[in-house]
């Protein structure tokens, strides 16, 4: 992927939320994977926590991080499937101002190469709220690697060409200034 070395790298402050009824921080391999990749890419881990699969808890944490000026991006792992306890996309729907539909579409396309038609069971989603990027990934370590390595590492790099999400950050709330 084209990185323009003449452009300055701008670190993004990223919060990681694991959604799980069965894991804790000591057994959270997917969260660990994201944290390691965030650091390797030169970004800052703004916060990390783990919550049960409860939409109200997830929504409250998302809102807290959206309101925090020290968080530019939130990445969640877990709760994006189709079982009764999978409620991360529902929590996202309560807070998103704009959905980045291409994120989920691209994730499932890339995931198809690894897991075939099982990718239809993922409700991975991306969007923006309050000037903060939000991405919900499946709970598997492989899915987190695929989403980070094939999409997010590029779009969260200010040097990525022809365009990236970082260069849009100053404009995410321009609709509020126009009011």
C-alpha positions in Angstrom: 0.0 0.0 0.0 1.3 3.5 -0.8 2.9 5.3 2.1 4.1 8.8 1.3 7.2 9.1 3.4 7.3 12.9 2.8 4.2 13.3 4.9 4.4 13.4 8.7 3.1 10.5 10.7 0.4 11.6 13.1 -0.2 9.1 16.0 -3.9 8.4 16.7 -5.2 7.9 20.3 -7.1 4.6 20.2 -9.2 3.0 22.9 -9.8 -0.8 22.9 -13.0 -2.4 24.2 -13.4 -6.1 24.4 -17.0 -7.3 24.6 -17.2 -10.8 26.2 -19.1 -12.8 28.7 -16.4 -15.4 28.9 -13.0 -13.5 28.9 -11.2 -11.3 31.3 -8.2 -9.0 30.5 -5.8 -11.9 31.4 -7.4 -14.2 28.7 -8.2 -11.5 26.1 -6.0 -12.5 23.2 -8.0 -10.4 20.7 -7.6 -7.3 22.8 -3.9 -8.1 23.3 -3.5 -8.4 19.5 -5.0 -5.0 18.9 -3.0 -3.3 21.6 0.2 -4.8 20.2 -0.6 -3.7 16.7 -1.6 -0.2 17.8 1.8 0.2 19.5 3.8 -1.3 16.6 2.1 1.2 14.2 3.2 4.1 16.5 -0.2 5.0 17.8 -1.1 5.6 21.4 -3.3 3.3 23.5 -5.7 5.8 25.1 -7.7 3.3 27.2 -8.6 -0.4 27.4 -11.4 -2.2 29.1 -13.6 -5.3 28.9 -17.4 -5.4 29.3 -20.1 -8.0 29.3 -22.4 -8.4 26.2 -24.9 -5.8 27.4 -25.9 -3.0 25.0 -26.4 -0.4 27.7 -22.9 -1.0 29.1 -21.3 -0.9 25.7 -23.3 2.3 24.7 -22.3 4.0 28.0 -18.6 3.2 27.4 -18.7 4.3 23.8 -20.4 7.6 24.8 -17.7 8.2 27.5 -14.9 7.7 25.0 -16.7 9.8 22.3 -16.9 12.6 24.8 -13.2 12.3 25.9 -11.0 14.6 23.8 -8.1 12.2 24.5 -9.7 9.4 22.4 -9.7 9.8 18.6 -10.8 6.2 17.7 -12.5 3.3 19.5 -12.0 -0.3 18.3 -14.2 -3.0 19.9 -13.7 -6.7 19.6 -16.5 -9.2 20.2 -20.3 -9.2 20.2 -20.7 -8.7 16.4 -22.2 -12.2 15.6 -25.8 -13.1 15.3 -26.6 -14.9 18.6 -28.9 -13.4 21.2 -26.0 -12.1 23.3 -24.3 -10.4 20.4 -25.3 -6.7 20.8 -22.3 -4.6 19.9 -23.8 -3.4 16.6 -27.0 -2.4 18.4 -25.0 -0.3 20.9 -23.1 1.3 17.9 -26.5 2.1 16.2 -27.4 4.1 19.3 -24.4 6.4 19.1 -23.3 6.6 15.5 -23.8 9.8 13.6 -22.6 8.4 10.3 -21.9 4.8 9.4 -18.8 4.0 7.3 -20.5 1.2 5.4 -17.5 0.4 3.3 -15.7 -0.8 6.4 -18.0 -3.7 7.1 -18.3 -4.5 3.4 -14.5 -4.6 3.0 -13.9 -6.5 6.2 -16.3 -9.3 5.1 -14.8 -9.4 1.6 -11.3 -9.8 3.0 -12.6 -12.3 5.6 -14.1 -14.4 2.9 -10.6 -15.4 1.8 -9.9 -16.9 5.2 -13.3 -18.3 6.4 -15.4 -18.5 3.3 -19.1 -18.0 3.5 -18.9 -18.0 7.3 -18.1 -14.3 7.0 -21.9 -13.6 6.6 -22.2 -14.2 10.3 -20.1 -11.1 11.1 -21.8 -7.7 11.6 -18.5 -5.8 11.7 -19.3 -2.1 11.5 -17.5 1.3 11.4 -18.7 4.8 11.8 -18.1 8.2 13.4 -19.7 10.0 16.3 -18.7 13.2 18.0 -15.6 13.4 15.9 -14.5 9.9 17.1 -14.0 6.9 14.8 -15.7 3.7 15.9 -15.0 0.2 14.6 -16.6 -3.0 15.8 -14.7 -6.2 15.0 -15.5 -9.8 15.7 -14.0 -11.4 18.8 -11.6 -13.8 17.1 -7.9 -13.0 17.0 -7.8 -13.8 13.3 -10.6 -11.3 12.6 -8.8 -8.6 14.6 -5.5 -9.3 12.7 -7.4 -9.1 9.4 -9.2 -5.9 10.2 -6.1 -4.2 11.5 -3.5 -5.5 9.0 -5.6 -5.1 5.9 -7.7 -2.0 6.7 -7.1 0.0 9.8 -3.3 0.2 9.8 -3.6 2.0 6.5 -6.6 4.2 7.1 -5.3 5.3 10.5 -1.9 6.3 8.9 -1.7 9.9 8.0 0.8 9.1 5.3 -1.4 6.6 3.4 -2.3 7.7 -0.1 -4.4 8.5 -2.0 -6.4 9.3 1.2 -6.9 8.2 4.8 -9.2 8.8 7.8 -6.6 10.7 9.8 -6.6 13.6 7.3 -10.4 13.9 7.8 -10.3 14.1 11.6 -10.2 18.0 11.7 -13.4 18.1 9.6 -15.5 15.4 11.3 -17.5 18.0 13.3 -17.6 20.9 10.7 -21.4 20.5 10.6 -21.5 21.8 14.2 -19.5 24.9 13.2 -21.9 25.7 10.4 -25.0 25.7 12.6 
